[in-house]
Amino acid sequence: MADSVLYEVTDGLATITLNRPDAMNALNTDTKAALRDALQRAGADAAVRAVLLIGTGRAFCVGQDLKEHVESLAADRENGTGSTMTTVKEHYNPIVTAIAGMPKPVVAGVNGVAAGAGAGFAFAADYRVVADTAAFNTSFAGVALTADSGVSWTLPRLVGHSRASDLLLFPRNVPAQEAYELGIANKVVPAAELAAEATAVARRLAEGPTGAYAAIKECLAYGAGRPLTEALAKEDELQTRAGASEDHGIAVDAFLKKEKPRFVGR
C-alpha cells in the first residue's frame, strides 16, 4: 500500500488515514488506488467492525490532484485519448461504493477542508465528525466539471435537492457550523479534539451490534428511492434476520439483567 494511505486495525476498528499532508491529501493515482484497496480490504475483513477515515495535516482531502490531472489531460490531447477521466470508473466509484456499501459503519473524521471528491467521500460515510475549523466545498463547477464520487446521490439526501443544487452550481466553502445546520456534519468539535472524538465515535460503533448497523445501512439505502410498501417489506426482511441474531439475544439478556451488553457482531 502506498505511503499516502495508512492502514491500521486495533480492536476491531480499521483506521484509514490519507497521508499526503504537504499536498493537502490531494488524490493522485497512487493515493486513489491505495484508498480504494484499503477500503475494500476493511470491508472484506471479518475482524474489522467499523472504519474511521481521516486525514493528516490541514486538510481532510482537497479532491483530485490537479497537477497530475493537468499532465494527464495534456497527454490525452497528445495521444488523442480520453483516459484521464476513466479515474471516475476505476477509482472514485469503487471508493464510494466501498464506503457506502460495506456492511459496517464508516466514520469520516473531517479534520480540515473536504473538497470535490474529498467531500464526496465524507458525504458517503455514515457519520461525520467535523473540526470547527474545517469546511466543505463541492468544487466541481469551479473547474467546469460535474459531480462525481457519489455527490449527486449523497448530497441531496443530506441537504435536499434545492440546497444541493445551490452548493453544486455555486461552489463555496461551507464552514463547519453551517455544515452542521445543513445536516452535512453530525458533530462539530474543536480542531484539537477532532482525532480523539472521531476515534471515540468509531470505536463505540466497533463495539456495538455491527450486524444491526449493517441492516440499518441497507434499510436507508434501499428506502431512499422506493415507495413505502417496498421499504416496509425490506424492514420486515431485515428485522427478521436481526431478531434471530446472536447480538439481539445478548442485548435482551443484558437488558433483563441490567447489564451492559457485549456484542459479538453475529
N, C-alpha and C positions, 0 to 999 in steps of 0.2 A: 504494500500500500504506500502511496506517495506520502512524503513528509508533510504535505499540505493538508492532509486529513489524518487526525489521530483517532485511534480506536482503543477503548478500554472497557472491560466488563468487570464490575465489582458488585457482588451480592445481588445478581440479577439485573443490575442497571448497566446498560451499554451507553457510554458517553462518547459521542462522535463530535470531534472538535475541528472546525475549519481553522487552519493554521497557516495562513498567509498574511500575517498582520501588517507587513510592510506594503502589501497591495490591497489592504482593507478587505481581505478574503475574497478578492475577485476570482471569478471562475475561469481559469484556463483549462485546457483539455485534460491535463493530468488530474487536476483537482476535481473536475466533474466526474471523471471515470472513477476516481478513488471514493468520492462521496456516494455515488451510485452503488459501488461494490460494498461499501461499509454498511449502508442501509439495508441492502439485500441480505448481507451476512447477518445482521442483527435480527431481521425479520425471520430468517430461517433457523436461528439458533434457539433451541428449546430452553436453554439456560437463561436467555435474555427475557425478562418480563416487562421491561419498559425501556424507553430510549430517551436520552437527552441530547439534543442538537444545539450546539453553542459555538460561538466564535471567539477568537483571541484578538486582542488589541482594541482599536477604536470602533470596529465595525462588526456586525453580525455577518453580513455578506452584501457587497455592492452590486452583485449580479455579474454578468458576463465581463470577462477581462477584455476591455475594448482595444488594448494594444495588440493582443493576439488576434482579436477579431478583425481589425483593420488589415493586418498582414494576410489573414486568410481570405478576406474579400479581394485584396489585390491579386493573390494567387488564383482565385476563381476567375477574375477578369482575364488574366493572362492565359489561363488554361481553357477558358470557355466552359467552366463548370459552375455548379451551384452547391458545392459540397459543404460550404461553411454552415448553412442553415440546417444541415442534417443533424446538428447537435441537439435540436429540439427532440427529434425522434430517438437519437442514440443516448442522450444524457438527461435532459430536463424531464421528459415524460417518464422514464423509468424511475428517476429520483422521486418525483411527486407521487407516482404510483406506489413506490415503496413506503413513503411516509404515510399516505392516507390509507393504503390498503393493508398494511401489516396488521395482524391480529393482536396487537399490543399497543398501549398508549405511547404517543410521541410528544414530548415537551420541547418547545423551542425556547431557549434562553436567549432573548434578543438583547445582547449586550451593547449594541450600537446601531448605526444605520442599517436598515434592511431595504435594499432597492432592487428593482427588476426581479430577476429570478430569485434573488435572496429573499425578497418579500414574499414571492410565491411559495418558497419552501416553508417560511414561517406560517403563512396562511394555511398550508396543508396540514400542519401539526394539529394535534388535538387540544393543546393548551399552550398559551403563550405568556411567559413571564418576561416582562419588559423593563429594562433600566429606564429610570426617569430622564436620562439624557439621550435615549435612543429616538429614532424616527423611522417611519416607513415612507417609501416613495415608489410608485409603480414604474416610473421612468420610461416605459416603452415608447410612448408617443413622442417623447423628447428626442429620440433618435430615429424617429419615423418607422417604428415597429409596432406590431400589435401585441396583445397579451400572449404570454406563454407560461410555462411552468404551472399550469393549472389555475392561473389567476381568474380566467373567465368563468370558472366554476366555483372557486372558493370565495372570492371577494364578494360577489352578490349575496352569497349565503351568510356572510358575516355582517354586511352593512346594508344590504338591499340593492336593488337594481339601480335606482336613481343615484345613490351615493357612489356606487361602483363606477357608473358612467362618468361622474364628475372626476373621480380620482384617476381614471384611465385617460380621459380626454384632456385633463388639465393637471399633469403630474406636478406634485409639490411634496415637500417634506411634511408629513403628518406627525407632530410630536407625540410623545408617549401618552400624555394625559388625554389629548384628543383621540388618540387611537383607542384608549380605554373607553371613552364616551361613545365612540362609534361602534364598539363591540369587537375591535380587532385584538386588543390586548385583554387578557383575562386578569392580569395582575400587574401593577406598576410598583417597582421598588427602587430605593436609592441605588445608584450605579454600583457603589461599593459592595452592596449586598446581593447583586444580581446572581453571581455564580452560586453562592451558598443557598439562596432561596430557590433558584431553578433546580438545583440538585435535590433539595429537600422535597420539592413537589414531585419530581420524577421518582425519587426513592419511595415516597409514600405510595405512589401508583404501583411501583415494582413489588411492594409488599402487600398489595391488595388482591382482590379476586380478578385476576387478569383474564380469565375466561369470560366473565361478565363484561369486562371492559371491551373485549373483542366483539361481543354481541352488541354492545351499545354503539360501537363504531359502525358495525354493519347495519344496524337499525337506522342510524342517522343518514348514512349514505344512501340506503335503499329508499327511505321515505322521502328524501329530498325532491324527487321528481315523479312521485307516484300518487294516485288517489288514496284517500283514507282507507278504503276497504282493503287495498293491497298492503298498505302499511300495517294494518291490524293483523292481517294474515301472517306477515313476516314477524311481527311481535309475538304472535302465538307460537310460531315455529321456534323462534329463538328462546322464548321464555320456557318452553317445554324442555329444551335442551339444558338451559341454565338450572332449571328446577331439579334436574337429575344429576347435577354436577356434585362432585365431592366438596367443592367450596361452599355450595349452598347448605349442605348438611353441616359443615363445620360452623358456618355463620349462625344457623338456627340453634345448634347445640350451645354455642358460646353465649348467645343471647339469653337462653334459658338459665344458664349457669352464671350469668352476669360477669362473663369473662371477655377479654379481647380475643377475637378470632385470629388464628394464624393460618392464612390461606396458603394453598399449595399450587394453585394455578390449574387445577383439574376439576 
